[in-house]
């Protein structure tokens, strides 16, 4: 009788051990499966960020306060990345897939025309914490945004921004009105550390450019008729300001041989980029 009890106890002990071993194996499988799913999610997010960063590669410049990344998205749309801040200028959904571009800490608008104030592009990159800096007319259309007028200055974060004139002196619409009347829209001068970046906006070679001579590191000039500058206006504006680096933008064509040869003696580096991505 005692021997039978011992055999029964051994069987129970073996069953308990087998059950415990099975439980451990099952737990380990579930735990590893969970880790695999988390790792898969993390890898997916990293891949998304990699795809986003490689979509349109920025040009990288040095300042005395770290790197400045400059992306000409296309047309008149720009992205500046500086000191951890993402700054979108005139985002326009017709020239790029804004769902693949980084979310905005700041959105800056020069004026109200549809290729500069585009609600679809704005919606794609804005967040609840995005700050808007806009012209007065843009504010009236959107119903929000910090208004800057020609001559205003702001220091919204780790950079400063000055609103400067951008207007037509020659080109008018069929009704005889300037496409961009003086005082309505803005150009902007951004200061990132020791570097000044001039985003001219929709303008011609206006006299106010004379004041900027030799003070601008990077400039963005528009060149398309009938709305902004001719080749000769573009060349004159470059001579007035003489930036170290010059990006033509807001253009349909660019005669690099003609314009480049004229500017050769001014030590201005032309950066030609695609107007659509």
C-alpha positions in Angstrom: 0.0 0.0 0.0 2.8 2.4 0.9 4.6 1.6 -2.3 1.5 2.4 -4.3 1.2 5.8 -2.6 4.9 6.6 -3.4 4.3 5.7 -7.0 1.2 7.9 -7.1 3.1 10.8 -5.5 5.9 10.5 -8.1 3.4 10.6 -10.9 1.8 13.7 -9.5 5.2 15.3 -9.1 6.1 14.5 -12.7 2.8 15.9 -13.9 3.4 19.2 -12.0 6.9 19.5 -13.4 5.6 18.9 -16.9 2.9 21.5 -16.4 5.4 24.0 -15.0 7.8 23.4 -17.9 5.0 23.8 -20.5 3.9 27.1 -18.8 7.5 28.4 -18.9 7.8 27.5 -22.6 4.4 29.1 -23.4 5.3 32.3 -21.5 8.6 32.6 -23.2 7.0 32.2 -26.6 4.4 34.9 -25.9 7.0 37.3 -24.5 9.3 36.8 -27.5 6.3 37.3 -29.8 5.5 40.6 -28.1 9.1 41.8 -28.3 9.1 40.9 -32.0 5.9 42.9 -32.6 7.4 45.9 -30.7 10.6 45.6 -32.6 8.7 45.4 -35.9 6.7 48.6 -35.0 9.9 50.4 -34.1 11.6 49.3 -37.3 8.6 50.4 -39.3 8.7 53.9 -37.7 12.4 54.1 -38.3 11.9 53.2 -42.0 9.2 55.8 -42.3 11.5 58.5 -40.9 14.3 57.3 -43.3 12.0 57.5 -46.3 10.9 61.0 -45.2 14.4 62.2 -44.7 15.5 60.8 -48.1 12.5 62.1 -50.1 14.1 65.5 -50.9 17.7 65.8 -49.6 18.6 69.1 -48.0 21.7 71.2 -48.6 23.6 71.5 -45.3 25.4 74.7 -44.2 27.4 75.6 -41.1 26.5 78.4 -38.7 28.2 79.5 -35.5 25.3 77.7 -33.7 25.3 74.4 -35.5 24.0 73.1 -38.9 21.4 74.7 -41.0 19.6 72.4 -43.4 18.0 74.1 -46.4 15.5 72.3 -48.7 14.0 73.8 -51.8 10.9 71.7 -52.0 9.9 73.2 -55.3 8.3 76.4 -56.8 8.5 78.9 -53.9 8.3 76.3 -51.1 11.2 75.9 -48.6 12.1 74.1 -45.5 14.7 75.2 -43.0 15.8 72.9 -40.2 17.8 74.6 -37.4 18.5 73.9 -33.8 15.8 71.2 -33.7 13.1 73.5 -35.3 11.4 72.8 -38.7 10.3 75.9 -40.6 8.2 75.7 -43.7 7.9 78.7 -46.0 5.0 78.9 -48.4 4.1 75.1 -48.5 2.4 74.2 -51.8 0.8 70.8 -52.3 1.0 70.8 -56.1 4.8 70.5 -56.2 5.5 67.8 -53.6 3.9 65.1 -51.4 3.7 67.0 -48.1 2.6 63.8 -46.2 6.2 62.7 -46.7 7.7 65.9 -45.3 8.4 66.7 -41.6 5.8 68.4 -39.5 6.2 72.1 -39.0 7.2 74.0 -35.8 6.7 77.2 -37.9 4.8 78.0 -41.1 5.8 81.3 -42.7 3.6 82.7 -45.5 4.8 85.6 -47.8 1.4 86.5 -49.4 -2.1 85.2 -50.2 -1.8 83.8 -53.8 -2.8 80.1 -54.1 0.7 78.9 -54.8 1.9 80.4 -51.5 -1.1 80.1 -49.3 -2.3 76.5 -49.8 -4.5 75.1 -47.1 -4.0 71.5 -48.2 -0.3 71.7 -47.7 -0.7 73.6 -44.5 -3.0 70.9 -43.1 -0.5 68.2 -44.1 2.3 69.6 -42.0 0.7 71.6 -39.2 0.2 70.3 -35.7 -1.6 71.7 -32.6 1.7 73.5 -31.6 2.6 74.9 -35.0 3.3 78.7 -35.0 2.2 80.8 -38.0 3.9 84.0 -39.2 2.0 85.5 -42.1 1.2 88.7 -44.0 -1.9 90.7 -43.0 -3.9 89.4 -45.9 -3.0 85.8 -45.2 -4.2 86.3 -41.6 -7.6 87.7 -42.9 -8.0 84.6 -45.1 -6.9 82.0 -42.5 -8.3 83.7 -39.5 -5.1 83.1 -37.5 -1.4 83.7 -37.6 1.1 86.2 -36.2 1.0 89.2 -38.6 4.2 90.7 -39.9 4.2 93.8 -42.1 7.1 95.3 -44.1 9.7 96.5 -41.5 8.6 94.3 -38.6 11.0 92.0 -36.8 10.5 89.0 -34.6 12.6 86.6 -32.6 10.1 83.7 -32.3 12.6 81.0 -31.3 16.3 80.2 -31.9 16.2 82.4 -35.0 15.1 86.0 -35.9 13.0 87.1 -38.9 12.6 90.5 -40.6 9.8 91.2 -43.0 10.9 93.2 -46.0 9.1 94.6 -49.1 8.3 92.4 -52.0 6.4 94.0 -54.9 6.1 94.8 -58.6 7.3 98.0 -60.2 6.7 97.0 -63.8 4.5 94.0 -64.3 0.7 94.4 -64.1 -2.3 92.2 -64.7 -4.7 92.9 -67.7 -6.7 95.3 -65.5 -3.6 97.5 -65.0 -3.0 96.5 -61.4 0.4 95.3 -60.2 0.4 91.6 -59.6 2.0 92.2 -56.2 1.2 95.7 -54.9 3.7 97.3 -52.6 3.0 96.7 -48.9 0.7 93.7 -49.4 3.2 90.8 -49.2 6.5 90.2 -47.5 9.9 89.0 -48.3 11.7 87.6 -45.2 15.3 87.7 -43.9 16.0 84.9 -41.5 19.0 85.0 -39.2 20.3 81.6 -38.1 23.3 82.1 -35.9 25.8 84.2 -38.0 24.1 83.5 -41.3 21.4 85.6 -43.0 19.0 84.0 -45.5 16.9 86.2 -47.8 13.7 84.8 -49.1 12.7 87.4 -51.6 9.0 86.4 -52.1 7.2 87.5 -55.3 9.1 90.6 -56.2 11.1 92.4 -58.8 14.5 94.0 -58.4 13.3 96.7 -56.0 15.4 99.6 -54.7 15.2 98.2 -51.1 17.6 95.4 -52.2 20.4 97.9 -52.3 20.5 98.0 -48.4 21.2 94.3 -48.3 24.5 94.4 -50.3 27.1 91.9 -48.9 25.0 91.0 -45.9 23.2 87.9 -47.2 24.7 84.4 -47.1 21.9 82.6 -49.0 19.3 84.3 -51.2 16.2 82.9 -53.0 15.1 85.0 -56.0 12.0 84.4 -58.1 12.2 84.5 -61.9 9.1 84.1 -64.0 7.1 86.3 -66.2 4.8 88.1 -66.0 4.6 87.8 -62.2 8.2 88.4 -60.9 11.6 89.0 -62.6 13.0 88.8 -66.0 16.5 87.5 -66.6 17.9 91.1 -66.5 15.9 91.9 -63.4 17.3 88.7 -61.7 20.9 89.7 -62.7 20.4 93.2 -61.4 19.0 91.9 -58.1 22.0 89.6 -57.7 24.4 92.5 -58.4 22.6 94.6 -55.8 22.8 92.1 -53.0 25.7 89.8 -54.0 24.8 86.9 -51.8 27.4 84.1 -51.4 24.8 81.5 -52.5 21.9 82.1 -54.8 18.9 79.8 -55.4 16.6 80.7 -58.3 13.1 79.7 -57.4 9.5 80.3 -58.5 10.5 79.7 -62.1 9.6 77.7 -65.1 13.0 77.9 -66.9 16.5 79.2 -66.1 19.2 80.2 -68.6 22.2 79.2 -66.6 24.7 79.9 -69.3 23.5 83.5 -69.8 22.9 84.4 -66.1 25.9 82.3 -64.8 28.3 84.0 -67.2 27.2 87.5 -66.1 27.5 86.6 -62.4 30.9 84.9 -62.7 32.8 88.0 -61.7 30.7 88.4 -58.5 31.7 85.2 -56.7 28.1 84.1 -56.4 27.4 80.4 -56.3 24.3 79.4 -58.2 22.3 76.5 -56.8 19.8 75.2 -59.4 17.2 72.8 -58.0 14.1 71.1 -59.4 10.8 73.1 -59.1 8.8 69.9 -58.4 9.5 66.7 -56.4 
